[in-house]
């Protein structure tokens, strides 16, 4: 994105600035000295990698990059793939030590999970381990698709909502959609045909809620506390999918976050929990 990171010896101290970059660092055996808080968990990381912290407590940063705070940890390398790092922040951080930033053709927070794992593996001098991680996750996706032929060609929409009843449908740009497509499901044409301006999701007004209908509709909430209101949402409950029992409301916030993270580590966790729900919906 902004330059090339030249990394000599495998780095010992790493600070993770991408919101999910720790999902690759931890399975590769690197507990970061500092990381960016992602999700509601006190440890700053999802349950799918928390045991890999091995009881250590990295310094937790907010989403605004604290350049001084990061440098004070004296990292050998800073990893900022799944981030919105600016040119200025990159310049200030890389004057201290190498920074691995978003790849040139990626949108902020939009790095594909395989590219994320490959790039971090290269930065750590652990290409072979990263390749193993990628292959294991891809094998899980492929196996899930083979085990569930009923997914093939069925249409899906993933919608994010809240207790106020605002709706946004995830687009082709989004990792949730990409994962479902890898399972054989197809994004509903009604959503695919909307112009999202290259964004991860597209707002849907209450008048147009019927656009959200599909063979299976997965509903995620902005916060865990929204679930009760969303469960009783009359507009969503009026969709054909709801009447067929094909509206899947995610009331497990760890699953919601795992799907949104969409990393080599969170995808298997998400598949474990989501697959049975999709099967029930499409039966």
Buried (B, 14 or more C-beta within 10 A) or exposed (E): BBEEBEBEEEBEBBBBBBBBBBBBBBBBEBBBBBBBBBBEBEBBBBBBBBEBBEEEEBBBBEEEBBBEEBBEBEBBBBBBBBBBBBEEBBEBBBEEBBBBBBBEEBEEBBBEBBBBBBBBBBBBBBEEBBEBBBEEBBEBBEEBBEEBEEBEEBBBBBBBBBBEBEBBBBBEBBBBBBBBEBBBBBBBEBBBEBEBEEBBBBEBEEEEBEBBBBBBBBBBBBEBEBBEBBBEBEBBEEBEBBEBEBBBBBBBBBBBBBBBBBBBBBBBBBBBBBBEBBBEBBE
